[in-house]
């Protein structure tokens, strides 16, 4: 399942623990979360990390609140074992430092840093060449496996 929302309050409600006897997070097995343009706070990011430990795809694009501290929190969580695709395109405060931290994500094979003015193409090249999987860079700062249709 994939969840998409533009409301921080709505996201907080979605991520909260169920009211049943088991008190488990509702979206523990959620695979994808698309939050492009949603004004996320540190609290919401911490709830995503806490209550959605099995995310494979995470879209945090076009959010002015995204920064290296958020990437550090993601890379210090269990998400490093599940994330395969992350989109930070259009996040102006993400820097090259984030690429160094993203190497901890074992199965990551798709990173989008297009329109991130603090991410350099050189850092993307170094990341792609040092990562354990074969990755290429297209459209300036889109890092992905070779022979993948980037428009699907």
C-alpha positions as YAML, in Angstrom:
chain: A
units: angstrom
residues:
- id: 1
  name: UNK
  ca: [0.00, 0.00, 0.00]
- id: 2
  name: UNK
  ca: [1.07, 3.57, -0.68]
- id: 3
  name: UNK
  ca: [-0.19, 6.55, 1.30]
- id: 4
  name: UNK
  ca: [-0.19, 10.10, -0.01]
- id: 5
  name: UNK
  ca: [-1.23, 13.13, 2.04]
- id: 6
  name: UNK
  ca: [-0.71, 16.89, 2.09]
- id: 7
  name: UNK
  ca: [-1.73, 17.35, 5.73]
- id: 8
  name: UNK
  ca: [0.73, 17.03, 8.61]
- id: 9
  name: UNK
  ca: [-2.13, 16.49, 11.08]
- id: 10
  name: UNK
  ca: [-3.66, 13.86, 8.82]
- id: 11
  name: UNK
  ca: [-0.31, 12.10, 8.61]
- id: 12
  name: UNK
  ca: [0.06, 12.15, 12.40]
- id: 13
  name: UNK
  ca: [-3.39, 10.55, 12.72]
- id: 14
  name: UNK
  ca: [-2.57, 7.93, 10.10]
- id: 15
  name: UNK
  ca: [0.69, 6.96, 11.78]
- id: 16
  name: UNK
  ca: [-0.70, 6.77, 15.30]
- id: 17
  name: UNK
  ca: [-1.02, 3.50, 17.15]
- id: 18
  name: UNK
  ca: [-4.27, 1.58, 16.65]
- id: 19
  name: UNK
  ca: [-6.79, 1.73, 19.48]
- id: 20
  name: UNK
  ca: [-7.24, -2.03, 19.71]
- id: 21
  name: UNK
  ca: [-5.87, -4.40, 22.28]
- id: 22
  name: UNK
  ca: [-2.57, -4.97, 20.47]
- id: 23
  name: UNK
  ca: [-1.63, -1.23, 20.30]
- id: 24
  name: UNK
  ca: [0.42, -1.76, 17.10]
- id: 25
  name: UNK
  ca: [1.15, 0.96, 14.57]
- id: 26
  name: UNK
  ca: [-1.48, 0.95, 11.82]
- id: 27
  name: UNK
  ca: [1.06, 1.16, 9.02]
- id: 28
  name: UNK
  ca: [3.87, -1.05, 10.30]
- id: 29
  name: UNK
  ca: [3.92, -2.88, 6.94]
- id: 30
  name: UNK
  ca: [3.48, 0.21, 4.77]
- id: 31
  name: UNK
  ca: [5.73, -0.03, 1.69]
- id: 32
  name: UNK
  ca: [5.52, 3.50, 0.26]
- id: 33
  name: UNK
  ca: [4.90, 7.00, 1.55]
- id: 34
  name: UNK
  ca: [4.54, 9.94, -0.84]
- id: 35
  name: UNK
  ca: [4.77, 13.27, 0.99]
- id: 36
  name: UNK
  ca: [5.92, 15.56, -1.80]
- id: 37
  name: UNK
  ca: [5.35, 19.19, -0.85]
- id: 38
  name: UNK
  ca: [3.95, 18.34, 2.58]
- id: 39
  name: UNK
  ca: [5.37, 20.67, 5.26]
- id: 40
  name: UNK
  ca: [6.90, 18.03, 7.51]
- id: 41
  name: UNK
  ca: [8.22, 18.71, 11.00]
- id: 42
  name: UNK
  ca: [10.93, 16.80, 12.87]
- id: 43
  name: UNK
  ca: [8.16, 15.22, 14.94]
- id: 44
  name: UNK
  ca: [6.43, 13.84, 11.84]
- id: 45
  name: UNK
  ca: [9.72, 12.50, 10.46]
- id: 46
  name: UNK
  ca: [10.41, 10.80, 13.80]
- id: 47
  name: UNK
  ca: [6.93, 9.23, 13.70]
- id: 48
  name: UNK
  ca: [7.54, 7.94, 10.17]
- id: 49
  name: UNK
  ca: [10.81, 6.39, 11.34]
- id: 50
  name: UNK
  ca: [9.17, 4.93, 14.45]
- id: 51
  name: UNK
  ca: [5.87, 3.67, 13.01]
- id: 52
  name: UNK
  ca: [6.81, 2.75, 9.42]
- id: 53
  name: UNK
  ca: [9.99, 0.67, 9.79]
- id: 54
  name: UNK
  ca: [9.39, -1.35, 6.60]
- id: 55
  name: UNK
  ca: [9.15, 1.48, 4.07]
- id: 56
  name: UNK
  ca: [10.71, 0.72, 0.70]
- id: 57
  name: UNK
  ca: [9.82, 3.97, -1.08]
- id: 58
  name: UNK
  ca: [9.90, 7.37, 0.62]
- id: 59
  name: UNK
  ca: [9.11, 10.60, -1.24]
- id: 60
  name: UNK
  ca: [10.02, 13.70, 0.78]
- id: 61
  name: UNK
  ca: [10.54, 15.92, -2.26]
- id: 62
  name: UNK
  ca: [9.88, 19.66, -2.44]
- id: 63
  name: UNK
  ca: [9.98, 20.17, 1.30]
- id: 64
  name: UNK
  ca: [11.93, 23.13, 2.67]
- id: 65
  name: UNK
  ca: [12.24, 21.42, 6.08]
- id: 66
  name: UNK
  ca: [14.32, 18.52, 4.76]
- id: 67
  name: UNK
  ca: [18.00, 18.76, 5.69]
- id: 68
  name: UNK
  ca: [21.02, 16.62, 6.58]
- id: 69
  name: UNK
  ca: [19.67, 16.13, 10.11]
- id: 70
  name: UNK
  ca: [16.60, 14.36, 8.68]
- id: 71
  name: UNK
  ca: [18.81, 12.14, 6.52]
- id: 72
  name: UNK
  ca: [20.94, 11.37, 9.57]
- id: 73
  name: UNK
  ca: [17.83, 10.31, 11.52]
- id: 74
  name: UNK
  ca: [16.68, 8.08, 8.65]
- id: 75
  name: UNK
  ca: [20.13, 6.50, 8.36]
- id: 76
  name: UNK
  ca: [20.27, 5.87, 12.12]
- id: 77
  name: UNK
  ca: [16.98, 3.95, 12.01]
- id: 78
  name: UNK
  ca: [15.83, 0.52, 10.84]
- id: 79
  name: UNK
  ca: [14.87, 2.12, 7.53]
- id: 80
  name: UNK
  ca: [18.43, 1.45, 6.36]
- id: 81
  name: UNK
  ca: [17.39, -2.20, 5.98]
- id: 82
  name: UNK
  ca: [14.22, -1.62, 3.95]
- id: 83
  name: UNK
  ca: [14.55, 1.56, 1.85]
- id: 84
  name: UNK
  ca: [15.15, 0.98, -1.86]
- id: 85
  name: UNK
  ca: [13.99, 4.34, -3.24]
- id: 86
  name: UNK
  ca: [14.10, 7.84, -1.76]
- id: 87
  name: UNK
  ca: [13.21, 11.15, -3.35]
- id: 88
  name: UNK
  ca: [14.64, 14.40, -2.00]
- id: 89
  name: UNK
  ca: [14.29, 16.34, -5.27]
- id: 90
  name: UNK
  ca: [13.67, 20.04, -4.75]
- id: 91
  name: UNK
  ca: [14.85, 20.01, -1.11]
- id: 92
  name: UNK
  ca: [17.16, 23.03, -0.90]
- id: 93
  name: UNK
  ca: [18.86, 22.18, 2.42]
- id: 94
  name: UNK
  ca: [20.09, 18.66, 1.64]
- id: 95
  name: UNK
  ca: [23.88, 18.69, 1.11]
- id: 96
  name: UNK
  ca: [26.63, 16.36, -0.07]
- id: 97
  name: UNK
  ca: [26.97, 15.18, 3.53]
- id: 98
  name: UNK
  ca: [23.65, 13.33, 3.09]
- id: 99
  name: UNK
  ca: [25.09, 11.21, 0.29]
- id: 100
  name: UNK
  ca: [27.82, 9.96, 2.61]
- id: 101
  name: UNK
  ca: [25.20, 8.94, 5.18]
- id: 102
  name: UNK
  ca: [22.95, 7.26, 2.57]
- id: 103
  name: UNK
  ca: [25.64, 4.63, 1.96]
- id: 104
  name: UNK
  ca: [24.33, 2.92, 5.12]
- id: 105
  name: UNK
  ca: [21.08, 2.01, 3.32]
- id: 106
  name: UNK
  ca: [21.82, -1.55, 2.23]
- id: 107
  name: UNK
  ca: [19.23, -2.01, -0.53]
- id: 108
  name: UNK
  ca: [18.97, 1.55, -1.76]
- id: 109
  name: UNK
  ca: [19.05, 1.72, -5.54]
- id: 110
  name: UNK
  ca: [17.16, 4.91, -6.44]
- id: 111
  name: UNK
  ca: [17.99, 8.37, -5.12]
- id: 112
  name: UNK
  ca: [16.58, 11.56, -6.55]
- id: 113
  name: UNK
  ca: [18.44, 14.77, -5.73]
- id: 114
  name: UNK
  ca: [17.36, 16.78, -8.79]
- id: 115
  name: UNK
  ca: [16.93, 20.48, -8.01]
- id: 116
  name: UNK
  ca: [18.85, 20.13, -4.72]
- id: 117
  name: UNK
  ca: [21.20, 23.05, -5.13]
- id: 118
  name: UNK
  ca: [23.50, 21.98, -2.27]
- id: 119
  name: UNK
  ca: [24.10, 18.51, -3.79]
- id: 120
  name: UNK
  ca: [26.94, 18.50, -6.30]
- id: 121
  name: UNK
  ca: [27.17, 16.26, -9.32]
- id: 122
  name: UNK
  ca: [30.64, 15.23, -8.12]
- id: 123
  name: UNK
  ca: [29.22, 13.89, -4.86]
- id: 124
  name: UNK
  ca: [26.60, 11.95, -6.83]
- id: 125
  name: UNK
  ca: [29.33, 10.43, -9.02]
- id: 126
  name: UNK
  ca: [31.40, 9.46, -5.97]
- id: 127
  name: UNK
  ca: [28.34, 7.90, -4.33]
- id: 128
  name: UNK
  ca: [27.39, 5.91, -7.44]
- id: 129
  name: UNK
  ca: [30.95, 4.61, -7.92]
- id: 130
  name: UNK
  ca: [31.47, 3.65, -4.29]
- id: 131
  name: UNK
  ca: [28.10, 1.97, -3.71]
- id: 132
  name: UNK
  ca: [27.98, -1.83, -3.64]
- id: 133
  name: UNK
  ca: [25.50, -1.97, -6.57]
- id: 134
  name: UNK
  ca: [26.01, -0.68, -10.08]
- id: 135
  name: UNK
  ca: [24.35, 2.71, -10.28]
- id: 136
  name: UNK
  ca: [24.27, 5.42, -12.94]
- id: 137
  name: UNK
  ca: [23.46, 9.12, -12.85]
- id: 138
  name: UNK
  ca: [21.00, 10.66, -15.27]
- id: 139
  name: UNK
  ca: [19.22, 13.99, -15.42]
- id: 140
  name: UNK
  ca: [22.04, 15.59, -13.44]
- id: 141
  name: UNK
  ca: [21.33, 14.14, -9.96]
- id: 142
  name: UNK
  ca: [19.07, 11.11, -10.38]
- id: 143
  name: UNK
  ca: [20.92, 7.99, -9.22]
- id: 144
  name: UNK
  ca: [19.51, 4.60, -10.26]
- id: 145
  name: UNK
  ca: [20.38, 1.15, -11.66]
- id: 146
  name: UNK
  ca: [21.40, 1.05, -15.32]
- id: 147
  name: UNK
  ca: [18.82, 0.19, -17.99]
- id: 148
  name: UNK
  ca: [15.87, 1.47, -15.94]
- id: 149
  name: UNK
  ca: [13.13, 3.58, -17.48]
- id: 150
  name: UNK
  ca: [13.27, 6.63, -15.20]
- id: 151
  name: UNK
  ca: [9.82, 7.79, -16.31]
- id: 152
  name: UNK
  ca: [7.96, 4.76, -14.89]
...
